[in-house]
Each structure stands twice: as C-alpha cells, then as structure tokens.
Amino acid sequence: MRNVFLLFLCCCCLPVAAQLPPTPRQLYPGLFEAVQTGQVFPDNKTFVDMVPRNPRESPAQIVADYQQQRAQPGFNLTQFVQTRFRLPTTDTATYRSNVRAGLRAHLDTLWTVLRRQPQDSVSRYSSLLPLPRPYLVPGGRFREVYYWDSYFTMLGLREAKRLDLVRSMTDNFAYLIGRYGFIPNGNRTYYLTRSQPPFFALMVQLLAEEQGDTVLQRYQPYLLREYAYWMAGADSLKPGTATRRVARLAGGELLNRYWDDSTLPREESYIKDVEAARGSKRAAQLYRDIRAAAASGWDFSTRWFGPAGTLASIRTTELAPVDLNCLLLTLEQTIARSYSTQGQRAEAAAWQQKVEKRSKAIQRYCWNEAASWYTDYDLTQRRPAAIRTLAGVFPLAFGVATPTQASRVAKGLKADFLKDGGLLTTLKNSGQQWDAPNAWAPLQYLAVQGLNRYRQQPLADTIAARWVRLNSRVFQQTGKLLEKYNVMDTHLPAGGGEYPLQDGFGWTNGVLLNLLNKRPQESN
C-alpha cells in the first residue's frame, strides 16, 4: 500500500474521483432509522461507527433478519444491535494521565495515544475510509481524522519534532484529494458530501518551512485540485448568483460559502436534525444549512442563525464567511508561490492577481465600518452581517487588514471578547457550543498570530498567557486537555453542543504546545 501511494503522490495527472462508498443509512435501510430515532445509543455517532461482529455477514442479511424479528413478541432492538454489531473503541476513554509528570510529558504521551496506523484495508462494511499513512485523531468520540483540526495538531507535532507525522498527515490529505476530488470533513463515508475549512495550503506551508520549497512543487497538483473543488461553477456565474460553494457578487467579484451536497439529516446526528426540522416547511434547505454549518466547523453558532436565533432559523448558505475567504486567499497565495519557485512567472502572476482580487473583495464586502470589525457577508441582504464573531481575526492572521483596521479590531477584542481565560467565540450566550462563554484553541491561536502580525503584541501576549493558564489549571485539576473551554467563568466547564465535552484533544494539544514554547510573561 505504501509503495502504491508514493507512486500515486508523484503523479501529476490525478485520477477521476471514485464512486462514493455507501453510508450506514444506505447499508441498513429501516434498521438505521430505528436505531437512531429510538436512541439506542445516547450519541447518534456511535451506530454509524460500528461494524458487524461477523465480517462475513452482509448488511442485507442483517436488515432481513431485523425485518423478520422486529415483529416477534419481546423483540429488543438494543439487544439485536449489540448482538450483531461491535462497539467502536475510544482510546482516550481508558487512558489515564499522570498529572505529576507534568503538562509537557502529558502532551508528549498524547501523540502516541491519539495516533492511528495506516489501514491497508478496513472492515468491509465500516464507515471508516482507509488512509495510507499514520495520522492523529482529535480524541473522544472523534475516532477519525478531521480536516481543519489536523492543522492545529500539526503545529504541536512540529514543536515536538515529529515532522514524519506532519508529512504523513499532509500526504493523507493529498491522497483524499486525489481519490475523492476534495478533502472530506473526516475520513468517514458519511462525511463525503462536504469538506471543512480549507487548511491544506497551510499544512503545505508548514512542511515547506521545515523542508524547503520543493514541498510546494510536490503538492501543487493537489493544491490546484482543492481550489477547483471550491471554485466549481464560478466561470458561468452572473453577478448576484451563486452555485454550490461559490458566489459572484454585484461588482463581479467571487467569494465562497460553505455547502453540503446533501439535503438529508446528518447520519451522525440524525435525531437532532429530524427534531430541528419537525414542522418545518423548508426541511430540505434546513438540512443543507445544518450540514453547511458542520462544514464550517462552527456547528453550531448564532453566527449562522436568522433573527429568531434558533437552529430552525439557520441560513449558513446565505453567507460568505470571512474566515473561509481568507483561507482561500492563502490557498491562492500558496499556488502562486508554487509556480514562482519553479520559475513560472506568468502563472505565478496570474495567481497573484486572484489573491489581489479576493483581498479587495474581502475588504469591500466583509469590512463592517459601523462595527469596526470583519464580519461575514450576507448574500441575500447584500450587506455585511451584523453579528461580530472571532472569525473577524482571520483578515489579521492572513494580512488582509490595513494597520488601521487591525488596530480597530484589536480594540474590540480587548473591550468585548477578552475574558479571564481567553477570547470568546461570539458575544451571544445561546447554549450553542460556538457561542459564549466557550472558547476554542484554533481561534485563540489565529487571534494571537494576527495581533502579532500587526504589532499588537501586548494584547497577543495577554491572550496567550490567559489561555495557557486556563489549559494548565484544568489539566492540574482533571488530568485532561479539553476540546473547548469556558473563558468567562473559568471554574465551570464549557457546555452546549450535541454531545458531552470531549477530551484528548488534538487541536488543544497542538496550540498549547506552540504557545508554551513561545510563552509570554504572565499578564493580566
């Protein structure tokens, strides 16, 4: 498998995306719905990650047996499922940390705990998509690789001098692009209708910083193909229209949005989606907008909601997110640089023009002068969205902002977003996990990076110091590093979301080690 993959990676002519493998709902019609709506397991993700106990038994046979037995007196659905399927394993559920050994020792151990070996094959009817190289999972219920999580995990791997894993994970994402035409949300069949925030270019940049510009040439075909995925259909768009992941604005500029190709409930959160759509006259669109929010990584936040402020009012596809467009700008920059390093000046210049056009579009459509903030652009209302979120730091992190705009954003961060434990995700406390009082490692990191880029170092140091202190204190008390944190009342856990608070945790570990190695003086 390894040799086949290396040959594949070197090919400039990428294969056509393969036919998508079936999902659990497609494999187990009727049984799937019964298990998920009957809440046989508290978390809908459990069943879609299970595999048959007997590898020779086909899904069709299991479904036939279910249909035959369900009508019999005393039939027990839970017992049937537990007899025919094997529960997924979670390493972090059994791992016990050694708090006395210290935080750095804990981080070093977790690289091993969260590591998964490449799979030449997986169980025939598993939802897991095989990958050819080793990788790290986030932890807890997240038993597979996740796209944007992985970049922040890689930041820690670089600090830990584990460049072999950085390379392996980047190769895996190139493999997914080659096989499916894009990087899915995660390596599961039920994630193959959407991607996540496109951090692949930053992974390539990270590797190039360590191994030189030949890295850019190696991954150039995959960078180009990911770009084609996000921009599909753009050339035929008229001003004021959109298709899938791209929209053409009134002035002819192109901006992107999050999208999912399905209008069905998410299989891994089936009952939640069905309940959200109950009584809705726009169920198909609601499911797409829920899925698009999952593609954003911010699932869920009032950032995506309409005036009602509820999940039922979600309208993700009506917004051009400022963070997404900054990520696509850096993808364009990376492609331009990949041509430049090969002496292909005309191609590099053409891509640099795309960078400049997108930068101007972000400034024109996402800078909210009244709010002194970068917000998403409302494609329907044709104006910047009103809600301020921590996504507003992306134009600082990627150099789109002017010094004056960066100064105004920094002022807003300090006045409104900065709390005892770090930066809030939004200013609204809605019960959703991507709202107050919660905070997330990747956004803290990008805020610190953006502020440092614009020489706002005192504020950057304060944010980093508060985040490190909170992570360290929770570790000392619990022996865990968590998916998210409550930064308003730092003695309470983060809450909200569709599942319990998870530990592990890939991107928390990566960002924490990065900040520890650049740790500022303690600041209030």
VMD Tcl script that draws the C-alpha trace (Angstrom):
set ca {
  {0.00 0.00 0.00}
  {2.81 2.40 0.90}
  {4.62 1.98 -2.44}
  {1.40 2.37 -4.39}
  {0.67 5.58 -2.52}
  {4.14 7.05 -3.14}
  {3.75 6.37 -6.85}
  {0.30 7.93 -6.77}
  {1.52 11.02 -4.95}
  {4.23 11.66 -7.54}
  {1.78 11.59 -10.43}
  {0.79 14.98 -11.79}
  {-2.20 13.54 -13.60}
  {-4.70 12.94 -10.81}
  {-7.34 10.23 -11.18}
  {-11.01 10.97 -11.50}
  {-12.81 10.87 -8.14}
  {-14.04 7.38 -7.34}
  {-17.65 6.40 -6.90}
  {-18.59 7.16 -3.32}
  {-18.89 4.16 -1.00}
  {-22.24 3.56 0.72}
  {-23.03 5.15 4.06}
  {-24.56 3.35 7.07}
  {-28.03 4.66 6.20}
  {-27.68 3.21 2.72}
  {-26.34 -0.10 4.03}
  {-29.01 -0.61 6.71}
  {-32.29 0.94 5.49}
  {-35.01 0.77 8.11}
  {-32.68 -0.52 10.80}
  {-30.61 2.67 10.67}
  {-33.66 4.90 11.22}
  {-34.96 2.66 14.01}
  {-31.65 2.75 15.89}
  {-31.13 6.48 15.52}
  {-34.67 7.64 16.28}
  {-35.01 5.06 19.06}
  {-31.81 6.45 20.58}
  {-30.40 3.01 21.23}
  {-27.19 4.90 21.98}
  {-27.10 8.35 23.59}
  {-24.87 9.59 20.75}
  {-26.06 9.00 17.17}
  {-22.42 8.82 16.08}
  {-21.99 5.50 17.88}
  {-24.03 3.37 15.47}
  {-22.57 4.87 12.28}
  {-19.07 3.97 13.55}
  {-19.97 0.35 14.36}
  {-19.17 -2.68 12.21}
  {-20.79 -6.14 12.04}
  {-19.38 -8.65 14.52}
  {-19.36 -11.27 11.77}
  {-17.34 -9.84 8.86}
  {-18.87 -12.42 6.51}
  {-22.40 -11.24 7.26}
  {-23.72 -8.76 4.71}
  {-25.76 -5.68 5.62}
  {-28.59 -7.09 3.52}
  {-28.71 -10.20 5.71}
  {-28.67 -8.12 8.91}
  {-31.53 -5.96 7.59}
  {-33.51 -9.03 6.54}
  {-33.10 -10.56 9.99}
  {-34.15 -7.29 11.60}
  {-37.29 -7.07 9.48}
  {-38.17 -10.67 10.31}
  {-37.51 -10.43 14.06}
  {-38.92 -6.97 14.80}
  {-42.49 -8.22 14.55}
  {-41.92 -11.01 17.04}
  {-43.12 -10.63 20.65}
  {-40.44 -9.41 23.02}
  {-38.12 -8.14 20.30}
  {-35.42 -5.92 21.81}
  {-33.77 -3.54 19.35}
  {-30.86 -2.71 21.66}
  {-30.10 -6.39 22.19}
  {-30.32 -7.06 18.45}
  {-27.83 -4.30 17.64}
  {-25.41 -5.28 20.39}
  {-25.51 -8.89 19.22}
  {-24.87 -8.09 15.56}
  {-22.51 -5.10 15.81}
  {-19.27 -4.27 17.59}
  {-18.99 -1.04 19.56}
  {-16.29 1.40 18.43}
  {-13.33 1.83 20.75}
  {-12.13 5.12 22.24}
  {-8.54 5.17 23.50}
  {-8.93 8.37 25.49}
  {-11.75 6.79 27.49}
  {-9.33 4.27 29.01}
  {-6.13 6.34 29.05}
  {-5.19 7.72 32.46}
  {-2.83 10.67 32.59}
  {-0.02 11.18 35.08}
  {-0.56 14.72 36.34}
  {2.59 14.55 38.49}
  {4.73 14.05 35.38}
  {3.67 17.48 34.19}
  {1.90 19.06 31.25}
  {4.68 18.63 28.70}
  {5.02 14.93 29.48}
  {1.25 14.58 29.08}
  {1.38 16.27 25.69}
  {4.23 14.05 24.56}
  {2.31 10.92 25.60}
  {-0.85 12.02 23.80}
  {0.85 12.00 20.40}
  {1.04 8.24 20.85}
  {-2.42 7.80 22.37}
  {-4.08 9.68 19.51}
  {-2.00 8.15 16.74}
  {-3.62 5.74 14.30}
  {-1.76 3.40 11.98}
  {-2.46 3.36 8.24}
  {-5.07 0.90 7.12}
  {-4.34 -1.23 4.06}
  {-7.99 -2.16 4.41}
  {-10.77 -1.66 6.89}
  {-13.66 -3.87 7.84}
  {-15.67 -4.41 4.68}
  {-18.75 -2.58 5.90}
  {-17.09 0.02 8.08}
  {-17.86 3.70 7.54}
  {-14.14 4.43 8.00}
  {-12.25 5.44 4.86}
  {-8.78 3.86 4.76}
  {-5.73 6.13 4.70}
  {-2.25 5.09 3.57}
  {-0.13 6.88 6.19}
  {-0.22 7.29 10.01}
  {-2.36 10.11 11.42}
  {-3.72 11.59 14.64}
  {-7.37 11.77 15.66}
  {-8.76 14.53 17.92}
  {-9.86 12.14 20.69}
  {-13.04 11.08 22.47}
  {-15.93 10.41 20.11}
  {-13.83 11.73 17.24}
  {-12.24 8.44 16.18}
  {-11.18 9.52 12.68}
  {-9.02 12.25 11.19}
  {-10.67 15.67 10.86}
  {-9.62 18.18 8.24}
  {-9.17 21.54 9.95}
  {-8.39 20.03 13.35}
  {-5.32 18.44 11.83}
  {-3.52 21.69 11.00}
  {-3.57 22.80 14.63}
  {-2.49 19.35 15.75}
  {0.41 19.64 13.28}
  {1.54 22.87 14.95}
  {2.22 20.80 18.06}
  {3.80 17.97 16.11}
  {6.28 20.44 14.64}
  {7.13 21.74 18.11}
  {7.58 18.12 19.24}
  {9.98 17.48 16.32}
  {7.67 14.85 14.85}
  {7.92 16.02 11.25}
  {7.39 12.48 9.99}
  {3.80 12.69 11.22}
  {3.34 16.16 9.74}
  {4.45 14.75 6.38}
  {2.31 11.62 6.75}
  {-0.84 13.59 7.55}
  {-0.23 16.00 4.66}
  {0.23 13.01 2.35}
  {-3.05 11.55 3.60}
  {-4.91 14.72 2.72}
  {-3.29 14.74 -0.72}
  {-4.45 11.13 -1.08}
  {-8.03 12.12 -0.23}
  {-7.96 14.94 -2.78}
  {-6.71 12.51 -5.41}
  {-9.29 9.86 -4.58}
  {-12.41 11.94 -3.95}
  {-11.60 15.30 -5.55}
  {-11.59 17.13 -2.22}
  {-10.78 16.69 1.46}
  {-13.89 15.50 3.31}
  {-14.91 16.68 6.77}
  {-13.36 13.45 8.10}
  {-12.42 10.02 6.78}
  {-15.89 8.53 7.11}
  {-18.34 7.64 4.34}
  {-21.00 9.85 5.91}
  {-18.70 12.89 5.59}
  {-18.22 12.58 1.83}
  {-20.78 15.26 0.93}
  {-18.84 18.16 2.48}
  {-15.41 19.48 3.31}
  {-14.22 21.68 6.19}
  {-12.25 24.95 6.48}
  {-9.51 24.53 3.82}
  {-6.27 24.43 5.78}
  {-4.41 22.14 3.35}
  {-2.37 25.05 1.95}
  {-1.24 25.97 5.47}
  {-0.21 22.36 6.09}
  {1.90 22.51 2.93}
  {3.36 25.85 4.06}
  {4.18 24.37 7.46}
  {6.04 21.49 5.86}
  {7.80 23.81 3.39}
  {9.11 25.91 6.28}
  {10.88 22.81 7.57}
  {11.83 21.04 4.34}
  {12.16 23.74 1.68}
  {10.31 24.93 -1.42}
  {10.35 21.54 -3.14}
  {7.39 20.76 -0.87}
  {5.34 23.33 -2.78}
  {6.12 21.62 -6.07}
  {5.30 18.18 -4.66}
  {1.82 19.16 -3.55}
  {1.00 21.67 -6.31}
  {-1.37 19.29 -8.21}
  {-3.36 18.73 -5.03}
  {-3.49 22.43 -4.17}
  {-4.86 23.08 -7.66}
  {-7.44 20.35 -7.36}
  {-8.66 21.55 -3.99}
  {-9.02 25.03 -5.46}
  {-11.04 23.60 -8.36}
  {-13.38 21.94 -5.85}
  {-14.10 25.22 -4.05}
  {-14.46 27.22 -7.28}
  {-16.52 24.72 -9.33}
  {-19.09 26.56 -11.46}
  {-17.65 30.03 -10.86}
  {-16.95 30.82 -14.51}
  {-20.61 30.58 -15.54}
  {-21.99 32.70 -12.68}
  {-23.67 36.02 -13.33}
  {-23.42 38.84 -10.75}
  {-25.77 38.28 -7.83}
  {-25.93 34.49 -8.23}
  {-24.34 31.53 -6.52}
  {-23.74 27.84 -7.12}
  {-22.60 25.31 -4.57}
  {-19.53 26.74 -2.83}
  {-19.05 29.99 -4.77}
  {-20.96 33.24 -5.34}
  {-20.43 36.14 -7.72}
  {-21.05 39.48 -6.06}
  {-22.68 42.57 -7.52}
  {-19.34 44.00 -8.63}
  {-18.36 40.76 -10.36}
  {-16.08 39.59 -7.52}
  {-16.04 35.99 -6.36}
  {-16.44 34.93 -2.73}
  {-17.04 31.47 -1.33}
  {-19.50 29.92 1.10}
  {-19.90 26.64 2.94}
  {-22.01 23.95 1.30}
  {-23.02 20.31 1.58}
  {-24.22 18.29 -1.39}
  {-26.92 16.52 0.66}
  {-30.33 17.71 1.80}
  {-30.89 14.82 4.23}
  {-30.37 14.71 8.01}
  {-26.76 14.08 9.03}
  {-26.34 10.39 9.76}
  {-24.08 11.03 12.76}
  {-26.65 13.45 14.29}
  {-29.80 12.05 12.73}
  {-32.31 12.51 15.54}
  {-31.07 16.05 16.29}
  {-31.62 17.11 12.69}
  {-35.00 15.41 12.39}
  {-36.19 17.15 15.55}
  {-34.89 20.52 14.31}
  {-36.85 20.14 11.07}
  {-40.07 18.90 12.66}
  {-42.90 21.08 11.38}
  {-40.61 22.99 9.05}
  {-41.83 23.85 5.57}
  {-38.25 24.00 4.31}
  {-36.82 20.77 5.69}
  {-34.51 20.06 2.73}
  {-32.97 23.53 2.87}
  {-32.75 23.36 6.65}
  {-30.79 20.11 6.43}
  {-28.44 21.63 3.85}
  {-27.82 24.69 6.03}
  {-27.21 22.49 9.09}
  {-24.75 20.44 7.06}
  {-23.09 23.58 5.69}
  {-22.57 24.80 9.25}
  {-20.95 21.44 10.01}
  {-18.68 22.06 7.00}
  {-17.68 25.38 8.58}
  {-16.53 23.62 11.76}
  {-18.73 26.04 13.75}
  {-21.56 23.63 14.48}
  {-23.40 25.42 15.83}
  {-23.38 29.17 16.41}
  {-25.82 32.07 16.23}
  {-23.41 33.29 13.57}
  {-25.40 31.15 11.15}
  {-28.89 31.82 12.53}
  {-31.61 34.17 11.37}
  {-33.32 36.79 13.57}
  {-35.08 34.06 15.59}
  {-31.69 32.94 16.89}
  {-32.59 29.24 16.75}
  {-31.30 26.23 14.86}
  {-34.57 26.16 12.92}
  {-33.67 29.61 11.53}
  {-30.24 28.54 10.27}
  {-29.16 30.10 6.94}
  {-25.49 29.19 6.52}
  {-25.58 29.08 2.72}
  {-26.78 32.69 2.56}
  {-23.49 33.94 3.99}
  {-19.99 34.35 2.53}
  {-17.84 33.69 5.63}
  {-14.88 36.00 6.16}
  {-12.67 33.21 7.54}
  {-13.34 30.86 4.63}
  {-12.38 33.53 2.14}
  {-9.16 34.32 3.97}
  {-8.28 30.62 3.82}
  {-8.95 30.51 0.09}
  {-6.80 33.61 -0.31}
  {-3.89 31.78 1.31}
  {-4.58 28.80 -0.97}
  {-4.25 31.15 -3.95}
  {-1.05 32.62 -2.47}
  {0.42 29.16 -1.95}
  {-0.35 28.15 -5.54}
  {1.21 31.39 -6.80}
  {4.32 30.65 -4.76}
  {4.46 27.06 -6.03}
  {4.73 28.43 -9.58}
  {7.19 31.14 -8.59}
  {9.60 28.66 -7.04}
  {9.67 26.81 -10.37}
  {10.44 29.97 -12.32}
  {7.00 30.03 -13.96}
  {6.50 33.77 -13.68}
  {3.40 34.14 -15.87}
  {1.48 31.51 -13.96}
  {2.61 32.96 -10.62}
  {1.48 36.43 -11.69}
  {-1.93 35.11 -12.78}
  {-2.46 33.52 -9.38}
  {-1.26 36.62 -7.61}
  {-3.97 38.54 -9.44}
  {-6.52 36.17 -7.92}
  {-5.06 36.92 -4.50}
  {-5.37 40.66 -5.03}
  {-8.94 40.38 -6.31}
  {-10.01 38.29 -3.33}
  {-8.27 40.62 -0.89}
  {-10.13 43.58 -2.36}
  {-13.41 41.63 -2.24}
  {-12.93 40.77 1.45}
  {-12.25 44.43 2.16}
  {-15.24 45.63 0.15}
  {-17.81 43.13 1.37}
  {-16.65 41.90 4.79}
  {-15.30 45.03 6.47}
  {-18.14 46.37 8.62}
  {-17.27 50.02 9.12}
  {-20.03 50.65 11.65}
  {-18.89 47.73 13.81}
  {-15.14 48.29 13.25}
  {-14.98 44.57 12.53}
  {-14.73 42.00 9.79}
  {-17.99 40.09 9.52}
  {-19.48 37.57 7.10}
  {-21.16 38.98 4.01}
  {-24.91 38.42 3.78}
  {-25.51 37.34 0.18}
  {-29.28 37.71 0.48}
  {-29.40 41.09 2.23}
  {-26.34 42.30 0.27}
  {-24.59 43.79 3.26}
  {-22.11 42.76 5.96}
  {-23.72 40.61 8.66}
  {-24.40 42.38 11.93}
  {-23.03 39.75 14.32}
  {-19.39 40.05 15.39}
  {-17.55 36.77 15.88}
  {-13.96 35.74 16.45}
  {-13.79 34.86 12.74}
  {-13.09 38.58 12.41}
  {-9.44 37.95 13.32}
  {-8.73 35.98 10.13}
  {-8.02 39.08 7.99}
  {-5.34 39.97 10.56}
  {-3.87 36.48 10.62}
  {-3.64 36.42 6.81}
  {-2.56 40.00 6.25}
  {-5.70 41.34 4.56}
  {-6.38 44.14 7.07}
  {-4.82 47.58 6.96}
  {-2.90 48.69 10.08}
  {-5.80 50.99 10.99}
  {-8.37 48.20 10.64}
  {-6.19 45.85 12.67}
  {-5.95 48.45 15.42}
  {-9.73 48.81 15.50}
  {-10.24 45.05 15.63}
  {-7.70 44.81 18.45}
  {-9.59 47.46 20.38}
  {-12.82 45.48 20.00}
  {-11.12 42.26 21.06}
  {-9.82 43.83 24.23}
  {-13.05 45.62 25.10}
  {-15.59 42.90 24.30}
  {-14.08 39.47 23.60}
  {-11.25 39.19 26.12}
  {-12.20 37.37 29.32}
  {-10.35 35.70 32.18}
  {-9.49 32.59 30.18}
  {-9.03 34.00 26.68}
  {-11.23 35.16 23.82}
  {-14.94 34.44 23.44}
  {-16.10 32.90 20.18}
  {-19.09 35.25 19.92}
  {-20.73 37.71 22.28}
  {-24.02 35.78 22.45}
  {-24.78 33.16 25.10}
  {-27.21 30.92 23.24}
  {-26.46 27.44 24.54}
  {-24.72 26.62 21.25}
  {-21.13 25.46 21.64}
  {-19.67 28.02 19.19}
  {-21.06 30.94 21.19}
  {-20.25 32.48 24.57}
  {-18.99 31.51 27.09}
  {-16.98 28.99 25.08}
  {-13.56 29.36 23.51}
  {-11.61 27.16 21.14}
  {-7.87 26.66 20.66}
  {-7.67 27.35 16.89}
  {-9.31 30.76 17.23}
  {-7.05 31.74 20.13}
  {-4.03 30.81 18.03}
  {-5.15 32.75 14.96}
  {-6.01 35.80 17.06}
  {-2.53 35.74 18.61}
  {-0.95 35.30 15.18}
  {-2.96 38.14 13.68}
  {-2.26 40.55 16.51}
  {1.46 39.80 16.41}
  {1.45 40.34 12.64}
  {0.17 43.89 13.18}
  {2.45 44.58 16.15}
  {-0.31 44.37 18.73}
  {1.98 42.26 20.90}
  {0.81 43.24 24.42}
  {-2.73 42.08 23.66}
  {-1.45 38.96 21.89}
  {0.68 38.10 24.92}
  {-2.24 38.63 27.29}
  {-4.49 36.30 25.28}
  {-1.81 33.62 25.05}
  {-0.96 33.82 28.76}
  {-4.60 33.57 29.88}
  {-5.26 30.63 27.54}
  {-2.16 28.75 28.71}
  {-3.06 29.34 32.37}
  {-6.59 28.06 31.87}
  {-5.45 24.94 30.00}
  {-2.78 24.26 32.62}
  {-5.10 24.72 35.59}
  {-7.77 22.41 34.15}
  {-5.10 19.81 33.48}
  {-3.83 20.01 37.04}
  {-7.38 19.55 38.34}
  {-8.63 16.87 35.94}
  {-5.65 15.36 34.13}
  {-7.32 16.29 30.84}
  {-6.93 18.71 27.94}
  {-10.34 19.52 26.55}
  {-11.97 20.25 23.23}
  {-13.20 23.68 24.37}
  {-13.17 25.87 27.49}
  {-15.40 28.29 29.36}
  {-13.40 31.54 29.41}
  {-15.97 33.66 31.25}
  {-16.28 31.54 34.38}
  {-13.10 29.54 34.22}
  {-14.13 27.29 37.12}
  {-17.04 25.92 35.11}
  {-16.76 23.55 32.14}
  {-17.69 24.57 28.60}
  {-21.12 23.42 27.52}
  {-23.60 23.37 24.67}
  {-23.39 21.30 21.55}
  {-24.80 17.95 20.53}
  {-22.51 15.77 22.65}
  {-20.71 15.84 26.03}
  {-17.45 17.74 26.46}
  {-14.64 15.72 24.84}
  {-11.08 15.28 25.99}
  {-7.97 14.33 24.12}
  {-7.71 16.73 22.39}
  {-5.79 17.16 19.16}
  {-6.02 20.84 18.38}
  {-5.90 21.91 22.02}
  {-2.67 19.94 22.41}
  {-1.10 21.41 19.29}
  {-1.91 25.03 20.05}
  {-0.96 24.68 23.71}
  {2.49 23.28 22.94}
  {3.02 26.01 20.34}
  {2.14 28.73 22.84}
  {4.11 27.11 25.66}
  {7.22 27.21 23.51}
  {6.63 30.89 22.79}
  {5.14 31.62 26.20}
  {4.93 35.31 27.09}
  {5.32 36.73 30.55}
  {2.20 36.24 32.64}
  {-0.16 39.13 32.01}
  {-3.42 40.27 33.45}
}
mol new
graphics top color blue
foreach p $ca { graphics top sphere $p radius 0.5 }
foreach p [lrange $ca 0 end-1] q [lrange $ca 1 end] { graphics top cylinder $p $q radius 0.2 }
display resetview
